[in-house]
Amino acid sequence: MTIEKLLDDMETLLVEAARVPFTNKRVIEEDDLAKFLDDLRELMPKELDEAKHIIAERQRILDEAQKEAQSIVEQAKTYCIKLTDENLINKQAQEQANELVMQARKTAKDLQSDAVSYADEVFKHVLVHLERTLDVVQQGHRELQQNQKSQDK
């Protein structure tokens, strides 16, 4: 079951709950609400684990980009050393090495930017679902308290 499905089911429970006459309050079975809360607690760690996985994946991508950039820089340095015999060749090698370094830095920066954007989107997605879930739980809690107050009167 997904959080979205759970929230839909909670909303259905709320919409289909019996109304208290002459109020805008509804009566919800405590066991039903408790079951939804238990299910929600079970699902939440999965969402958090997914976020941790995304962070680890982002770090792996950044590390890989750094290694690739370092490899390209080393290749450029090696290439440059081999071509130091003549001035023209040396100049061309230096230009190519600089180009490779710039490309490596750009590639690393692009990969890092993409990883950060991806992680940001996932976090936004998780936050939206967590906020919705929290809103539903808070609303259910408020209604439960209101029902209890109205029953006490």
C-alpha positions as CSV (number, residue, x, y, z in Angstrom):
1,M,0.0,0.0,0.0
2,T,1.3,3.5,-0.8
3,I,0.9,6.6,1.2
4,E,-1.4,8.0,-1.5
5,K,-3.7,5.0,-1.3
6,L,-3.7,5.2,2.5
7,L,-4.6,8.8,2.4
8,D,-7.4,8.1,-0.1
9,D,-8.7,5.4,2.2
10,M,-8.6,7.8,5.2
11,E,-10.4,10.4,3.2
12,T,-13.1,7.8,2.2
13,L,-13.5,6.9,5.8
14,L,-14.0,10.5,6.7
15,V,-16.4,11.2,3.9
16,E,-18.5,8.1,4.6
17,A,-18.5,8.6,8.4
18,A,-21.9,9.3,10.0
19,R,-22.7,12.9,10.8
20,V,-23.5,14.2,14.2
21,P,-26.9,15.9,13.9
22,F,-26.9,19.7,13.7
23,T,-23.1,19.9,13.5
24,N,-20.5,19.6,10.8
25,K,-18.8,16.8,12.8
26,R,-18.6,13.2,11.9
27,V,-18.2,10.0,13.9
28,I,-15.3,7.8,13.0
29,E,-14.6,4.4,14.6
30,E,-11.5,4.7,16.7
31,D,-10.2,1.2,15.6
32,D,-10.5,2.3,11.9
33,L,-8.5,5.5,12.5
34,A,-6.0,3.6,14.6
35,K,-5.5,1.1,11.8
36,F,-4.8,3.9,9.3
37,L,-2.3,5.5,11.7
38,D,-0.5,2.2,12.2
39,D,-0.4,1.7,8.4
40,L,0.9,5.2,8.0
41,R,3.7,4.5,10.6
42,E,4.7,1.4,8.6
43,L,4.9,3.3,5.3
44,M,6.7,6.4,6.6
45,P,10.1,4.6,7.2
46,K,9.9,3.3,3.6
47,E,9.6,6.9,2.3
48,L,12.5,7.9,4.5
49,D,14.6,4.9,3.4
50,E,13.9,6.0,-0.2
51,A,15.2,9.5,0.6
52,K,18.3,8.0,2.2
53,H,18.8,5.9,-0.9
54,I,18.5,9.0,-3.1
55,I,21.1,10.8,-1.0
56,A,23.5,7.9,-1.2
57,E,22.9,7.7,-5.0
58,R,23.6,11.4,-5.3
59,Q,26.8,11.0,-3.4
60,R,27.8,8.0,-5.5
61,I,27.2,10.1,-8.7
62,L,29.3,13.0,-7.3
63,D,32.1,10.7,-6.3
64,E,32.0,9.1,-9.8
65,A,32.1,12.5,-11.4
66,Q,35.0,13.5,-9.3
67,K,36.9,10.3,-10.2
68,E,36.2,10.8,-13.8
69,A,37.3,14.4,-13.7
70,Q,40.5,13.3,-11.9
71,S,41.1,10.6,-14.5
72,I,40.7,13.1,-17.3
73,V,43.0,15.6,-15.6
74,E,45.6,12.8,-15.2
75,Q,45.2,11.8,-18.9
76,A,45.7,15.4,-19.9
77,K,48.8,15.7,-17.7
78,T,50.3,12.5,-19.1
79,Y,49.6,13.7,-22.7
80,C,51.1,17.0,-22.0
81,I,54.4,15.5,-20.6
82,K,54.8,13.3,-23.7
83,L,54.5,16.3,-26.0
84,T,57.0,18.6,-24.4
85,D,59.8,18.0,-27.0
86,E,58.8,20.8,-29.4
87,N,57.2,24.2,-28.7
88,L,54.4,23.9,-31.2
89,I,53.4,20.4,-30.0
90,N,53.8,21.5,-26.4
91,K,51.5,24.5,-27.0
92,Q,48.9,22.3,-28.7
93,A,49.1,19.7,-25.9
94,Q,48.7,22.5,-23.3
95,E,45.6,23.8,-25.1
96,Q,44.1,20.3,-25.3
97,A,44.9,19.6,-21.7
98,N,43.2,22.8,-20.7
99,E,40.2,21.9,-22.8
100,L,40.0,18.5,-21.2
101,V,40.3,20.0,-17.8
102,M,37.5,22.5,-18.6
103,Q,35.4,19.7,-20.1
104,A,36.0,17.5,-17.0
105,R,35.1,20.4,-14.7
106,K,32.0,21.1,-16.7
107,T,31.0,17.5,-16.7
108,A,31.5,17.2,-13.0
109,K,29.6,20.4,-12.4
110,D,26.7,19.2,-14.6
111,L,26.6,15.8,-12.9
112,Q,26.6,17.4,-9.5
113,S,23.9,19.9,-10.6
114,D,21.8,17.1,-12.0
115,A,22.2,15.0,-8.9
116,V,21.3,17.9,-6.6
117,S,18.2,18.7,-8.8
118,Y,17.1,15.1,-8.8
119,A,17.5,14.9,-5.0
120,D,15.7,18.2,-4.6
121,E,12.7,16.9,-6.6
122,V,12.6,13.7,-4.6
123,F,12.7,15.6,-1.4
124,K,9.9,18.0,-2.6
125,H,7.8,14.9,-3.5
126,V,8.4,13.3,-0.1
127,L,7.7,16.6,1.7
128,V,4.4,17.0,-0.1
129,H,3.3,13.5,0.8
130,L,4.4,14.0,4.4
131,E,2.6,17.3,4.6
132,R,-0.6,15.8,3.2
133,T,-0.3,12.9,5.6
134,L,0.3,15.2,8.6
135,D,-2.7,17.4,7.6
136,V,-4.9,14.3,7.4
137,V,-3.7,13.0,10.8
138,Q,-4.0,16.4,12.4
139,Q,-7.5,16.9,11.0
140,G,-8.5,13.4,12.2
141,H,-7.1,14.2,15.6
142,R,-9.0,17.5,15.8
143,E,-12.2,15.8,14.8
144,L,-11.6,13.1,17.4
145,Q,-11.1,15.7,20.1
146,Q,-14.2,17.6,18.9
147,N,-16.2,14.4,19.0
148,Q,-15.0,13.6,22.4
149,K,-15.9,17.1,23.6
150,S,-19.3,16.9,22.1
151,Q,-19.9,13.5,23.7
152,D,-18.8,14.9,27.1
153,K,-21.4,17.6,27.0
